Amino acid sequence: MKLACLTALLLVLPVWAQSPSTSLQPGKGSITFRAAAINQGRPLRVFYSVPANCKPDAPVLMVMHGVTRDADRYRDDWSEIAERRGAVLLCPEFSKTDFPSDSQYNFGNVFGNFNEEDKLPVPIPEAQWTFSYLDPIFDAAAAQLNLTTPGYLLYGHSAGSQFVHRLAFFKPTAKALRIVSANAGWYMFPDPAIAFPYGTGGTVCDDARLKQVLGLPITILLGDQDIDPNHKQLRRTPGAMAQGAFRLARGKAYFEAARTQAERLKVPFRWQLVTAPGVPHNDKKMSVHAERVLFAGAGNPTSSLQAATTPLRVLFAGDLGWGESYQDEYEKAGKGHILKAKGYDYSLEKLAPLLKSAQVVVANLETPVAQTRTSPFAGQKDYVHYADPIQTPAALLRHNITVVGLANNHTADLGQEGLLQTLSTLSAKGITTFGAGLNEEGARAPWHRSFQVGSRSFSLYVITAFEYREAEYDTKYQFYAKPSRPGVAAIDLGILKRQVETIRKADTNAFVVYFPHWGQNYKWRNAEQTTTAHGAIDAGVDLVLGHGAHMMGEIEQYKNRWIAYSIGNFAFNSAGRFVKSGVDPFGLPAVLVATPSGALSLELYPIVSDNILTKYQPRPVSADEFDQAKAALLKHSPEPATWGNKVQFENTPEGRYVRLTLR
């Protein structure tokens, strides 16, 4: 709808007896929205947060409150995230006074005089639907702030989750670019055989509508601890109980029902199911997980037609750290401090296009992230790392890095206290960690995510571990996790084999990546790495991507599966020793690409990661540097002549990379 057609008025509420204003103000506030064409002009209060320097292309985030109708609290809970993302936050309030029933809010006011005994609920004109408020609110805000953003990101929790997942069916052409439905108490299943409100039977949602909705970018987000069957707000009618005993079970059943309908209708299924570890029925805790789903990847989601042909890209970044420990020492020596001079975004600035091209980024974070900087190993360990616990998570999230492996020789540099703080600090910001834990079982748990690629499912598992160094890292530093001791996972091929067997029994579609931290600094592979890599593939791993040497390593094919021994530094703010060690100045981040056709490949992007050359700003290689990297890989990688057409060196305007065919 055009804004001019709505005669919308946005007025500052007279809470402080101020004069009315027709413009949204930077910071937090509330406004009243009124449009003659919507719900007979009934006003709606909207709580908002606008960034101080609002850019024309700022994303717009619409957050729908829960059953307590406290939009102001939701605005406050989400304002930090919105500010970090440079987003305009809008939280409409459907108050109990103006919209007293669940039917008027949760159900979108689509039917009137409704109760579950009604066989034929009375339809309400679309202009009176509560669903109909959202696009005009967005239009009015975009007009006032001169935004070029084409639509909004839509999130709802609990009752708000019910609102947003139903909106998709009744308003499939809404300007919602991405929809996240979190922890709904129950659902309107996409099944015409089930009567409304538990299904789409008796509504406008026929097969044509279902085909449309199943292709929308919808995420069902579930807290894996939202499992209380006696929660005071949990609906227990027969229709709701048929969906499951608690919210987690109901959400999973709903997602599978949607997948079944997509298979029946033979259409691409674009939804995804994401579980949030450790999260009960709590919006504040869920918001940090919802953030990475809502703001995943670059730009705005594509249309459903484009999504059917859009590949999945998962970026594996090597050694990553902002190097506070190095920079503090350089500053003491009068050599400057790159973080104080340039900030935390500087080092990733030229790698931002690569980071944003991926739906998910998995990195080896080679530093603890803790309040403490006191190490029990001071004076014993050559290098003790630490990182800013506020700046580091914020920089990770700004650059789409939401999953980090911690199985390396620096995660526990600040002892067990620092390790525990690292786990809690990153988790609190919604950054998923693996490779370290409160005990060995937790440290060894793989990272897993299922993706929908066109009409296909792709189930990715990543296992990380740090090579076993008994004298130093086990006996002396006690880095490795034990059954009752926090720490990092150690490389153990016997345990790896059992892990992979367990994964394959549970998930026949699993693709398993081994992501080990090993080797010597600034050196090509050694015999132990070769034995371990071959053993990992013998154990059932599909792909090996190593890190730890701070430089790119060999590429080898073994039993028709690929090994990249070191993907090197991604951004690692030390001066480095490339020249001194006589090695080429490159890292080799890897992008796993899965296409809707089922094809799978790996793209390895050489980057210049020698900070002496780049002034702490790693960048993609030039054409000449690409030739240099290619020559080094061919020289050191075993039997390159046998690679045949499974390896291509791509030198295109879009990027220079080495492409490996996986299947």
DARAQUI-V519173 format. One record per residue. RES is the residue in three letters. D_FIRST is the distance of its C-alpha to the first C-alpha in whole Angstrom. Layout:
# DARAQUI-V519173
res->(RES;RES)
d_first->(D_FIRST;D_FIRST)
This chain:
# DARAQUI-V519173
res->(MET;LYS;LEU;ALA;CYS;LEU;THR;ALA;LEU;LEU;LEU;VAL;LEU;PRO;VAL;TRP;ALA;GLN;SER;PRO;SER;THR;SER;LEU;GLN;PRO;GLY;LYS;GLY;SER;ILE;THR;PHE;ARG;ALA;ALA;ALA;ILE;ASN;GLN;GLY;ARG;PRO;LEU;ARG;VAL;PHE;TYR;SER;VAL;PRO;ALA;ASN;CYS;LYS;PRO;ASP;ALA;PRO;VAL;LEU;MET;VAL;MET;HIS;GLY;VAL;THR;ARG;ASP;ALA;ASP;ARG;TYR;ARG;ASP;ASP;TRP;SER;GLU;ILE;ALA;GLU;ARG;ARG;GLY;ALA;VAL;LEU;LEU;CYS;PRO;GLU;PHE;SER;LYS;THR;ASP;PHE;PRO;SER;ASP;SER;GLN;TYR;ASN;PHE;GLY;ASN;VAL;PHE;GLY;ASN;PHE;ASN;GLU;GLU;ASP;LYS;LEU;PRO;VAL;PRO;ILE;PRO;GLU;ALA;GLN;TRP;THR;PHE;SER;TYR;LEU;ASP;PRO;ILE;PHE;ASP;ALA;ALA;ALA;ALA;GLN;LEU;ASN;LEU;THR;THR;PRO;GLY;TYR;LEU;LEU;TYR;GLY;HIS;SER;ALA;GLY;SER;GLN;PHE;VAL;HIS;ARG;LEU;ALA;PHE;PHE;LYS;PRO;THR;ALA;LYS;ALA;LEU;ARG;ILE;VAL;SER;ALA;ASN;ALA;GLY;TRP;TYR;MET;PHE;PRO;ASP;PRO;ALA;ILE;ALA;PHE;PRO;TYR;GLY;THR;GLY;GLY;THR;VAL;CYS;ASP;ASP;ALA;ARG;LEU;LYS;GLN;VAL;LEU;GLY;LEU;PRO;ILE;THR;ILE;LEU;LEU;GLY;ASP;GLN;ASP;ILE;ASP;PRO;ASN;HIS;LYS;GLN;LEU;ARG;ARG;THR;PRO;GLY;ALA;MET;ALA;GLN;GLY;ALA;PHE;ARG;LEU;ALA;ARG;GLY;LYS;ALA;TYR;PHE;GLU;ALA;ALA;ARG;THR;GLN;ALA;GLU;ARG;LEU;LYS;VAL;PRO;PHE;ARG;TRP;GLN;LEU;VAL;THR;ALA;PRO;GLY;VAL;PRO;HIS;ASN;ASP;LYS;LYS;MET;SER;VAL;HIS;ALA;GLU;ARG;VAL;LEU;PHE;ALA;GLY;ALA;GLY;ASN;PRO;THR;SER;SER;LEU;GLN;ALA;ALA;THR;THR;PRO;LEU;ARG;VAL;LEU;PHE;ALA;GLY;ASP;LEU;GLY;TRP;GLY;GLU;SER;TYR;GLN;ASP;GLU;TYR;GLU;LYS;ALA;GLY;LYS;GLY;HIS;ILE;LEU;LYS;ALA;LYS;GLY;TYR;ASP;TYR;SER;LEU;GLU;LYS;LEU;ALA;PRO;LEU;LEU;LYS;SER;ALA;GLN;VAL;VAL;VAL;ALA;ASN;LEU;GLU;THR;PRO;VAL;ALA;GLN;THR;ARG;THR;SER;PRO;PHE;ALA;GLY;GLN;LYS;ASP;TYR;VAL;HIS;TYR;ALA;ASP;PRO;ILE;GLN;THR;PRO;ALA;ALA;LEU;LEU;ARG;HIS;ASN;ILE;THR;VAL;VAL;GLY;LEU;ALA;ASN;ASN;HIS;THR;ALA;ASP;LEU;GLY;GLN;GLU;GLY;LEU;LEU;GLN;THR;LEU;SER;THR;LEU;SER;ALA;LYS;GLY;ILE;THR;THR;PHE;GLY;ALA;GLY;LEU;ASN;GLU;GLU;GLY;ALA;ARG;ALA;PRO;TRP;HIS;ARG;SER;PHE;GLN;VAL;GLY;SER;ARG;SER;PHE;SER;LEU;TYR;VAL;ILE;THR;ALA;PHE;GLU;TYR;ARG;GLU;ALA;GLU;TYR;ASP;THR;LYS;TYR;GLN;PHE;TYR;ALA;LYS;PRO;SER;ARG;PRO;GLY;VAL;ALA;ALA;ILE;ASP;LEU;GLY;ILE;LEU;LYS;ARG;GLN;VAL;GLU;THR;ILE;ARG;LYS;ALA;ASP;THR;ASN;ALA;PHE;VAL;VAL;TYR;PHE;PRO;HIS;TRP;GLY;GLN;ASN;TYR;LYS;TRP;ARG;ASN;ALA;GLU;GLN;THR;THR;THR;ALA;HIS;GLY;ALA;ILE;ASP;ALA;GLY;VAL;ASP;LEU;VAL;LEU;GLY;HIS;GLY;ALA;HIS;MET;MET;GLY;GLU;ILE;GLU;GLN;TYR;LYS;ASN;ARG;TRP;ILE;ALA;TYR;SER;ILE;GLY;ASN;PHE;ALA;PHE;ASN;SER;ALA;GLY;ARG;PHE;VAL;LYS;SER;GLY;VAL;ASP;PRO;PHE;GLY;LEU;PRO;ALA;VAL;LEU;VAL;ALA;THR;PRO;SER;GLY;ALA;LEU;SER;LEU;GLU;LEU;TYR;PRO;ILE;VAL;SER;ASP;ASN;ILE;LEU;THR;LYS;TYR;GLN;PRO;ARG;PRO;VAL;SER;ALA;ASP;GLU;PHE;ASP;GLN;ALA;LYS;ALA;ALA;LEU;LEU;LYS;HIS;SER;PRO;GLU;PRO;ALA;THR;TRP;GLY;ASN;LYS;VAL;GLN;PHE;GLU;ASN;THR;PRO;GLU;GLY;ARG;TYR;VAL;ARG;LEU;THR;LEU;ARG)
d_first->(0;4;6;9;7;8;11;12;15;17;21;24;25;29;31;33;33;31;29;25;24;20;20;21;24;26;28;27;26;23;21;19;15;15;12;13;11;11;15;16;16;18;18;18;20;19;22;22;24;23;26;28;28;24;23;20;20;21;19;17;19;18;21;21;24;27;29;30;27;28;25;27;30;27;26;29;30;28;28;31;29;26;28;30;27;26;23;20;21;19;20;19;21;21;25;27;28;24;24;27;27;27;25;22;22;23;22;19;20;19;23;25;28;29;32;33;36;33;33;30;28;26;22;19;16;13;12;15;15;15;14;10;11;11;8;7;11;11;8;11;14;13;13;16;18;17;16;16;15;13;12;15;18;18;21;23;27;29;26;23;24;24;21;19;21;20;17;17;18;16;13;14;11;10;10;14;16;19;20;23;25;28;31;29;32;31;28;27;29;27;30;29;33;32;31;28;28;30;29;26;28;27;23;21;22;24;26;23;20;23;24;20;20;24;23;20;22;23;26;28;30;33;36;39;41;38;41;42;42;43;40;40;36;36;36;39;38;39;36;35;39;39;36;39;41;39;35;37;38;35;33;35;35;31;31;34;33;29;32;34;31;30;34;34;31;32;29;28;28;26;26;29;31;33;35;36;40;41;38;38;36;35;31;33;35;32;30;32;32;28;28;30;27;24;25;27;28;27;23;20;21;21;19;21;23;24;25;27;29;29;32;33;35;37;39;42;43;47;49;46;47;47;50;51;55;55;54;55;59;58;57;60;62;60;58;55;52;49;47;48;47;44;42;41;39;41;43;40;38;39;39;35;34;36;35;31;32;33;31;34;37;40;43;46;46;50;50;50;47;49;50;54;55;59;60;63;64;64;67;67;64;64;60;58;55;52;49;46;45;42;41;42;39;37;38;38;34;33;34;33;36;36;39;43;46;49;52;54;57;55;53;56;57;57;58;57;56;54;52;51;49;48;47;45;44;42;41;39;37;36;38;40;43;46;50;51;51;53;55;56;54;51;52;52;49;47;43;41;38;36;33;32;32;30;32;35;36;38;40;41;44;45;49;50;54;56;59;62;65;67;69;67;63;65;68;68;64;63;60;59;58;60;60;60;59;56;56;55;55;58;58;60;60;61;59;56;57;57;54;53;54;53;49;50;51;48;46;47;44;45;45;47;47;50;49;53;54;57;60;61;60;60;61;61;61;64;66;65;61;62;64;61;58;60;61;57;56;59;58;54;52;50;49;51;50;52;52;54;56;54;54;53;55;57;55;56;56;58;58;55;53;52;53;52;55;53;49;51;49;46;46;49;50;54;56;57;60;59;61;64;64;63;60;57;54;52;49;48;44;43;40;40;38;37;36;34;37;39;41;42;43;44;43;45;44;47;46;49;49;53;52;55;53;49;50;48;45;45;44;43;47;47;49;52;52;50;53;55;53;54;57;58;56;58;61;61;59;62;62;59;61;60;56;56;52;51;51;49;49;45;45;42;39;37;40;44;45;47;46;47;47;47;46)
